[in-house]
Amino acid sequence: MSSIRRPGRARRLAATVAQEEAAHPSSTTQQQVQSQARLQVMVESRAIWSALGGGLLGLVIGLVVFYQQRPSLAGDDSIQFYGSIIGGITAGVAFLLGYSLNARMANIWLGQRPRLRQLIDTLALLVVHSSIAVMGTLGIFRVFQEAFIGLTVDHVASSVLVAIVGGVAAYFSFNSGARITAFSLSTLLAIFMASGVLVSMIFAENPFWWHVMFSELGTGQAGLTSFWTFNTTLVVSGVIITTLTAFIARDLEIWGEFERHRVAQRLAERAETRRKSSGRVPLRIRMANAFSGHFRTPRIMVVRVAMIVMGLSLAAVGLIPISLHHDLHTLVTAMFGLSFLFILLAVPYLLPGFPRSFYLLSFVAACGLVFSFLLWRPIGYWNLTSLELIGAAILFAWLVVFIRNIAALVERVKQLEAG
């Protein structure tokens, strides 16, 4: 019985990697590199097994539902319909398997958070992966049906196509869950939001919704499908932003600890060189050191709070449609925009030690947001929909650059600590 209960090889290896990382959070030892390499091979092996399982499920379901039929690529009772269902199921199950390996073993800090927060994050990520698989399948088969008008296939070929959908969805979802990082999470967020909004636009019953704003898609006038798709996308995306904040804050803490130690060491050396023969440091030097230490110390908690406010505000935008309460909807939308603008303008003060080019990019992004707002009001060059599109583009572009800069700084810290 003890051999049955013993953790699998992948989990034991993941636990070893997590323990080594906890012992050396800001550096990378040779043992960590070797263990991490073995874990990645193991993850890839498990991803292939997930793909085979997802493909087998799709094949069996296809052979059953398409028996003695010639289904079309898209439409009712088509390959598109059943493929999207199988893709959503296999993507969800495979993500849970991969994320369990990651959160419970490889990244222990994910499993150390409050249970309710873990549950909310897991459900949100599950919805994201399943939704991307479903919407991707619907879109791909719709395009191919438009390219091959009138095409139908026999039950064997249709079953194979469903199997391919199940296998591909399971493979990529398992890899995503097992290797999830801040960068991959931001990419998933962008894909999910773009897909959700696009589906809402396609199914909107009012073709002139864009004359008003994107929030029009979340009203009853846009149709039931558009209403639920748009608002659910916003709520889940808001939760994902708070999840992404946890990844970003953890990496920032690794860099911030090193940065605080480095600044303290420099200030101590400067005070020592100015120390008088009596052993006292001049008041001017102490004041200068205190001033310099204040402005050179990263304020990661402020960044974290501001990003959490962004996520909660975006979720509130979906929970409170404009048709439900116009003023409250406008308030939470403004909170989202102002929180992002605050980070852009305050980033040199909040995160001293970042590259100056990143500060310049943040100021340019802030100016772009303000200028876009002015083009809406009072200039009236474009409508609110255009402003929202520009704002979303600026947000995701800046977020990607922000995460890449964090990754580069953390890698530099690890190299310096190892050297």
N, C-alpha and C positions, 0 to 999 in steps of 0.2 A: 504493500500500500504506500510505503514511503516513496518508492520510485514513481508512483503515479502522481503524487502530490508535488513532486519536485518541480521547480520552475523550468520551463523550456530553455533551450540553449540561447535563443535570442534574448529572452528576458534576463538570464544570468549575465550575458555579455553586456546588455544595456545597463544593468545595475552596476557592473564594474566601471563602465564609462562614466556613469553619473557620480559614483563615489570618487573617482579620480578627478573629475571636474570640480566637485565640491572641495576637494583638498587643495586644488590649484586653480581657483576661479579666474585669476588674471594672467595665467601663464599656461603654456602647453608643454608638457613633458613628452619624452620619446615614448613612454609607455602609453600615454593618452593617445598619441598619434596612431600607434599600432592597434590599440583597442578600438578606436573610432573607425579605423579602416576595416577591421573585422566586422564591426557592427553594420557598416554600410553595405558590405557584401551580404550579410545576413538579412538586412532589410530588403535588399533587391530580390533575394531568394523568396522571401515571404510575399513580396509584391507579385512575383510571377505565379505563385500558388493562388493568390487572390484572383489574378486574372484568369487562370484556368478554371477556378470555381465559378466566377462570374460568367465566363463563356459557356460552361456546361449548363448552368441554370438557364441562360438565354436560349441555348440550343433545345433543351427539353421543352421549355415553354413554347418556343416557336413551332416545334414539331406537333405539339398538342393543338394550339390555337389555329395553325395554318394547314391542318391536315386536309388534303384534297381541295385546297383553295389556291387561288393565284392572287395574292394581295397586291395592292399598289404600294408605291414607296411612301406616300403621304395620304392623309385623309382618315376617314372613319375605318376602324378595324384594319389599319394598315401596319406596315413595318414601323413606320414612324410612331404610331400610337403605342404598340407593345414594346418597341425598343426604348421609348422614353421611360416607360414604367420599369422595365428591367434595369435600365441605366441608372435611374434614380435609386432603386433598391440596392443594387450592387455597389454603387458609389458610396451610399450611406453606410452599409455594413463594412466595406473595406476601410473607409475612413475611421470608423470606430475601432477596428482592429489595429490599424497603424497608429492612431492617436493614443490608444491605450498603452502601446509599447513605448511611445514617446513620453507621454505625460506621467506615467507611473514609474518608468524606469530611467529613460535617457535624460529627461528634464524633471528632476524630482520637485523643483520649485513649483511646477504647474500643479502637482498633486498636493502641495502643502497649503494651498489657498483654501478659503472657506468652502465647504461642500456645496452650498447654494451657488456660489460664483462658478465653481467647476461645472455644475450641472447646466447653468445658463450658457456658459461659454461652449460647452460640448454640444448642446442642442443647436446653438446658433451656427457653429461650424458644420454640424451635420446638415442643417438646412442649406447652407451655402454649397457644400459639395454635391448634395443630391440635386439641388436646383440647377446648378451649372450643367450637370450631366443631362437633366431633363431638357433644359432649354437648348443646350447644344445639339442634342439629338433631334429635337423638333425643327430647329433651324436648318441643320444639314440635310435631312431628308426632304424638307420642303424645297430647298434649292435644287436638289437632284431631281425631284419630281417635276419642277418647272423646266429643268433642262431636258428631261426625257418624258415629254408629255405622252400620257396614255400607257406608259410602261407598267407591266405587271410581271411578277416572277413566280416560279413554282414554290411549293411548300418547303423544299429542301434548301433552295437558295435563300428564301426569306428567313428561314430558321438560322442559317449561317450568319446572315446579316445581324439578326438580333443577338446572336452569340458574340459577334464582334463588338457590338455596342456594350454588352455586359462585361466582356473581358477588358476592353479599353477603359471603361469607367472605373472598374475595380482596381486596375493596375495603377492608374494615375492618382486615384483617391487614397489608396494605401500609402503610396510614396509621399503624397502631400501630408497625410496625417503623421507619418513616422518621421518626416524630415521638416516639419513646419518651423518656419523662422519668421522674423519680422518682415523680411523682404517678400517671402512667398505669401504671407498673410495679406500684405498690402496689395499684391497682384491679384489674389483671390477676391479681395474686397472690390477692386476696380472692375474685374470681370463680372462679378455678381451684380453690382449696382448697374453697370451698363446693360447687362442682359435683362435684369428685371424691369428697368425703365423702358427698354426697347420693346419688350413684350407688352407692357402697359400701353405704349403708344400704338402698337399694331392692333390691339383689341379695343382701343378707345372708340366708343360709339359716336363721339363728337369729333369729326375730323379737323375742326378748327380750335382744338384745345390750346394749341401753341400760341394763339392770339392773346391768351391770358397769362398762364404760368404753368410750370410743371405740376404744382400742387393741384391743378385742375384734374390731373389724372387720378388723384386720390379721392375724388368726389363721386357721389352716386350718379351724376350726370354722365360720367365717362363710361359707365357700364360696370357690371358686377365683377367681371374678370379683371378689368383695368384697376378697379378700386382695390381689390384684395391684393393683387400683384404689386401695385405701386406702394401701398402702405406697409405690406409685409416686408418688401425690399428695404424700405427706410428703417423699420424697426430692427431687423436683423443686422443691417449695416451699422446702425448705431451701436449695437452690442459688440460687433466685430471690432469697431474702433476702440472700445474699452479693452477688449482682449489684446489688440495690437499694442495698446498703451503699456500693458504689462510686459510684453517682450521688449519694447523700446526702453522702458524704465530700467529693466534688469541690465541691459547692455550699457545704458548710461551710467548706472551705478558702478560698474566695473571700471569704466573710463573715469568717472567722477572721483572715485577713491584714489586712483593714481594721480589725478590732476590736483586734488587737495593736498596730497602728500608732497607733490613736487613744488607747489606754491609755498607751502609751509617751510620746506627745506630752503628754498631761495630766500624767503624773508628772514629766516633764522641766520643764514649766512650773511645777509646784508646788515642785520643788526649786530652780528659779531664783529664785522669789520669796522663798524662805527662806534664800538664800545669804548668808553673813556678809560683812562688809567685807573679811575676809581672803581671801575667795574659796572658803572651804570650806563645804560643806553640813553642817548639824548631824547627828550620828549618829542622833538620834531621827527626823529626817525621812528619812534614808536607809533606816532600818529600816522605817519606816511605808510608804515607797514600795515596798520589796521585798515586804513583806507584802501590800500592796494589789495590786501587779503579779502576785503569785502567784495570788491568788484571782480576778483579773479576766481572766486569760489562758485562752482556750478550750483544752480538751484533746480535740481532735478524734480523735486516734489512739486514745484510750481508748474513745471511743464506737464507733469503727470496729471495734476488736477485740471489744468486747462484742456488737455486732450480728453479726459473723462467727461468734462462738461460738454465738449463737442459731441462725443458719442451719445450721451444721454439726451442732448438737445435734438440730435438727428432722429433718435428713436421716438422722442416726443412729437416730432413733426409727423411721423407715421401714425402714432397713436391718437393724435388730435387733428384729424383732417380739417381743412379750411372750411368745409361745409358744416362741420360740427361746432366750431367756435373760432371765428375769424381772428379775433384779437389775440387769443391765447396761441393760436397757430402762428401768427405773425411774431409774437414774442419769442417763442422757442426757436423759430427760424433765425431771428436776429441774434439770439444768444449763440447759436452755432457759428454764424458769420463773425461776430465780434470776438469769440474765443479764438478762432483761427487767426484773425487779424492781430489780436494781442500777441500770440506766439510769434508771428512774423516780425512784428515791430520790436518785441522785447527779447528776441533770441540772443543778441550780443550780450545783454545783461544776464539772461538766464543761463546761458551756456558759454561762458568765456573759455577760450581755448580751441574753439572750432576754427576751421579755415576762414580767412577773411572773405574769400570768394563766396562762401555759403552765406555770410551775413549780407553781402551785396545781392545775392539771389533772393534772399528773404525780403529785403527792402524793395526790390524790383517787383516781386510777387505782391507785396502789400500795395504798392503804387498801382499795379495792374487792377487789383480788386477795387480800389478807391476810384480809379478812372473809369472802370466799367460801370460802377454805381452812378457816377456823374453822367455817363452817357445815357443811362436810364432816366434818372431824375437829377437835375432839372432839364437837361438838354433834350431828352426825348428822342435820341438817335435810334435806339432799339427798345424792345419790350423786356419784360421781366424774364421771359424764357431765355433770351439771349444772355442776360446777366447771369442766370443760374448755370447755363452751359459753360460760360467763361470761368465762373467761380469753381465749378467742379473740375475743370481742366487744370486750373492753377493748383487746387488742393492736391490732386493726385500726383501731378508733376513734382511739386515741392516735397510731398511725402516720400516719394521714391528717392529723391536726392538726399533727403534728411536721413533716411534709413541707411543708404549706402555710405554716407559720411560717418555715421555711428559705427557701422561695421568696420570701416577703414581705421577709425581711431581705436577701437577695441583690439583689432589685430595688431596695431602698432604697440599698444600697451603690452600685449602678450609677448611680442617679440623682445621688447625692452626688458620685461621681467625675466624672460628665458635667457637673454644674453647677459 
